[in-house]
Amino acid sequence: MQRGKGMKFVGDSRVKANGRMVNQPKDYSEYPGKTEAFWPDFLLKEWMVGAVFLIGYLLLTVAHPSPLEGPADPTNASYIPLPDWYFLFLYQLLKYTYASGPYNIIGAIIIPGLAIGALILMPFLDKGPERRPSKRPIPTALMVLAVAAMFYLTWESVVNHDWEAAKAQGAITDKHLGLLPDVEIDETAPGYEIYQAQASCVGCHGGDLAGAGGPMLLGNELTAEEVAEVIVNGRGGMPAGAFQGTDEELQQLAEFIASLKEAE
């Protein structure tokens, strides 16, 4: 036998197996109409679809501007935060007794951790070849339970949220625009010192009296008697009995607030 005839060197890169290069692309000419060149045919279609979506998003941003609010105020303890819609189910979960407060770790870590763990273990729990939901009871039951829980919690969060209060608390006011009444504040007055010492007053109306979670005191049109009545009995969102002090201090505070009239 002639040397080398009928023999192959397996794994030797110098020998071409079957006379075909390893990286040679397959000939798709036998499938007319079912294939197309990536450049420019396929890529041009992708660009056209992307351009349509981009223009659509631009039109939406013009028609529905971002709902901007006033600057964040760390002294405003009455602000009610609200996460984006895809986190509302977790936000609602933290409102329940055994998922908030001292049990916060359950709602914030344990329950979401169990859900993520179930997704990780899914390939090991369901090894069958079936892909029909009816033939896969364990994954189907877990998915239906998860979707139902997320839908219910999201719905509860939406219907129980005070949207009017949220809209009011985020409104851009004259304070944010720098349009404050022309009021001269006497920082040497006893009422001013009493006001600054009242945490409930400062937390609601701000240290600069321009309002935080509550209304602005600058430029108010109340008399000292009316101010004292509001402080004692409350009004609107202001609770009664929040003032801590003597009757004399109450009178001094009421007179100071009533003096915050806008200059004529």
MISEVEX-893684 format. One line per field, with one value per residue (C-alpha): residue number from 1; x, y negated, z. Coordinates in steps of 0.02 Angstrom, whole numbers. Example, Ala and Ser with C-alpha at 12.3 -4.5 7.8 and 13.67 -1.06 7.14 Angstrom:
% residues 2
balo	[1,2] .
x	[615,684] .
y	[225,53] .
z	[390,357] .
END
This chain:
% residues 264
balo	[1,2,3,4,5,6,7,8,9,10,11,12,13,14,15,16,17,18,19,20,21,22,23,24,25,26,27,28,29,30,31,32,33,34,35,36,37,38,39,40,41,42,43,44,45,46,47,48,49,50,51,52,53,54,55,56,57,58,59,60,61,62,63,64,65,66,67,68,69,70,71,72,73,74,75,76,77,78,79,80,81,82,83,84,85,86,87,88,89,90,91,92,93,94,95,96,97,98,99,100,101,102,103,104,105,106,107,108,109,110,111,112,113,114,115,116,117,118,119,120,121,122,123,124,125,126,127,128,129,130,131,132,133,134,135,136,137,138,139,140,141,142,143,144,145,146,147,148,149,150,151,152,153,154,155,156,157,158,159,160,161,162,163,164,165,166,167,168,169,170,171,172,173,174,175,176,177,178,179,180,181,182,183,184,185,186,187,188,189,190,191,192,193,194,195,196,197,198,199,200,201,202,203,204,205,206,207,208,209,210,211,212,213,214,215,216,217,218,219,220,221,222,223,224,225,226,227,228,229,230,231,232,233,234,235,236,237,238,239,240,241,242,243,244,245,246,247,248,249,250,251,252,253,254,255,256,257,258,259,260,261,262,263,264] .
x	[0,64,122,-12,-148,-318,-253,-305,-214,-351,-327,-187,-224,-123,-253,-420,-558,-684,-601,-698,-629,-692,-746,-821,-1000,-1140,-1216,-1397,-1435,-1545,-1669,-1724,-1831,-1797,-1631,-1559,-1393,-1360,-1288,-1378,-1546,-1572,-1483,-1581,-1745,-1683,-1636,-1806,-1899,-1783,-1815,-2004,-1993,-1874,-1991,-2137,-2045,-1999,-2181,-2235,-2108,-2170,-2354,-2332,-2189,-2106,-2208,-2074,-2096,-2016,-1839,-1815,-1831,-1754,-1843,-2015,-2068,-2243,-2188,-2262,-2141,-2203,-2090,-2109,-2251,-2144,-2099,-2274,-2306,-2153,-2204,-2376,-2301,-2207,-2372,-2428,-2396,-2282,-2181,-2144,-2082,-1988,-2026,-1959,-1826,-1965,-2045,-1884,-1768,-1846,-2003,-1914,-1770,-1887,-1960,-1787,-1733,-1884,-1832,-1654,-1714,-1842,-1726,-1688,-1869,-1935,-1819,-1951,-1952,-2132,-2161,-2350,-2407,-2535,-2396,-2288,-2393,-2256,-2184,-2357,-2427,-2279,-2290,-2478,-2459,-2319,-2412,-2574,-2484,-2393,-2554,-2652,-2519,-2496,-2684,-2697,-2555,-2636,-2813,-2756,-2634,-2691,-2656,-2727,-2613,-2465,-2500,-2516,-2357,-2254,-2324,-2199,-2242,-2189,-2056,-1974,-1979,-1910,-2072,-2094,-2196,-2101,-2106,-1983,-1949,-1899,-1780,-1757,-1940,-1982,-2110,-1976,-1871,-2025,-2067,-1892,-1898,-2060,-2010,-2188,-2196,-2029,-2062,-2226,-2199,-2010,-1872,-1889,-2079,-2101,-2186,-2122,-2258,-2384,-2434,-2322,-2339,-2262,-2394,-2537,-2690,-2738,-2754,-2664,-2826,-2857,-2679,-2696,-2861,-2779,-2630,-2741,-2880,-2793,-2859,-2854,-2705,-2638,-2678,-2737,-2627,-2461,-2396,-2288,-2277,-2363,-2509,-2391,-2279,-2432,-2484,-2309,-2302,-2475,-2428,-2266,-2353,-2490,-2355,-2290,-2393,-2332,-2263,-2375] .
y	[0,-171,-265,-379,-319,-295,-368,-522,-615,-652,-817,-873,-1050,-1021,-899,-963,-840,-810,-947,-1087,-1228,-1225,-1408,-1406,-1471,-1356,-1386,-1443,-1461,-1306,-1405,-1547,-1680,-1616,-1699,-1872,-1957,-2032,-2188,-2287,-2198,-2133,-2275,-2405,-2329,-2332,-2516,-2560,-2474,-2557,-2728,-2704,-2662,-2807,-2932,-2858,-2881,-3059,-3099,-3025,-3130,-3288,-3246,-3187,-3281,-3208,-3246,-3349,-3398,-3525,-3499,-3364,-3429,-3318,-3417,-3374,-3226,-3224,-3178,-3012,-2923,-2811,-2695,-2662,-2548,-2391,-2402,-2439,-2258,-2261,-2433,-2365,-2211,-2320,-2392,-2229,-2188,-2038,-2116,-2287,-2368,-2239,-2110,-2219,-2090,-1968,-2085,-2161,-2009,-1841,-1843,-1916,-1796,-1647,-1703,-1723,-1557,-1471,-1539,-1476,-1302,-1290,-1197,-1069,-1047,-1022,-915,-841,-869,-934,-1117,-1126,-1217,-1080,-951,-1052,-1073,-1133,-1275,-1325,-1333,-1435,-1557,-1581,-1609,-1736,-1833,-1834,-1896,-2034,-2089,-2092,-2187,-2313,-2341,-2365,-2491,-2592,-2598,-2638,-2776,-2956,-3023,-3195,-3218,-3153,-3278,-3420,-3378,-3376,-3536,-3670,-3818,-3999,-3949,-3836,-3976,-4102,-4203,-4229,-4368,-4523,-4493,-4557,-4424,-4487,-4350,-4437,-4419,-4294,-4213,-4174,-4082,-3986,-3939,-3872,-3769,-3682,-3530,-3506,-3686,-3680,-3507,-3565,-3748,-3748,-3836,-3983,-3987,-3962,-3794,-3615,-3486,-3618,-3790,-3941,-4060,-4208,-4330,-4250,-4358,-4288,-4384,-4332,-4262,-4159,-4093,-4040,-3954,-3854,-3807,-3743,-3658,-3619,-3643,-3540,-3422,-3507,-3406,-3485,-3492,-3488,-3645,-3615,-3769,-3888,-4002,-4150,-4066,-4023,-4204,-4261,-4133,-4183,-4367,-4328,-4226,-4356,-4488,-4400,-4511,-4558,-4733,-4854] .
z	[0,-45,106,175,59,145,311,409,545,670,759,644,586,429,362,294,344,205,104,195,301,481,481,307,316,261,91,115,-68,-61,48,-68,15,191,222,203,224,396,314,255,245,423,510,412,473,652,636,564,707,834,755,766,952,984,900,998,1163,1117,1079,1246,1342,1255,1282,1462,1548,1701,1859,1944,2126,2239,2304,2436,2613,2748,2884,2814,2920,2847,2671,2613,2494,2354,2251,2066,2011,1996,2181,2245,2296,2410,2475,2519,2600,2724,2787,2865,3049,3028,2886,2961,3121,3226,3090,2950,2905,2859,2732,2667,2657,2700,2590,2435,2469,2468,2301,2222,2297,2218,2047,2073,2124,1983,1860,1996,2049,1873,1766,1651,1463,1463,1422,1439,1596,1630,1631,1751,1908,2027,1921,1860,2037,2099,1954,1971,2158,2133,1998,2098,2255,2159,2073,2236,2334,2194,2184,2372,2370,2230,2302,2480,2436,2464,2290,2326,2476,2377,2239,2363,2459,2300,2226,2179,2290,2295,2420,2291,2163,2286,2286,2473,2551,2603,2790,2918,3052,3223,3281,3449,3494,3633,3519,3391,3520,3580,3400,3365,3525,3472,3367,3305,3242,3152,3079,3002,2958,2936,3029,2910,2935,2747,2766,2761,2776,2830,2768,2765,2912,2823,2765,2864,2899,3069,3230,3389,3460,3303,3304,3487,3447,3306,3415,3556,3458,3293,3117,2959,2968,3125,3282,3444,3598,3505,3591,3745,3855,3975,3937,3935,3807,3705,3701,3652,3512,3448,3446,3354,3219,3200,3171,3015,2901,2729,2717,2626] .
END
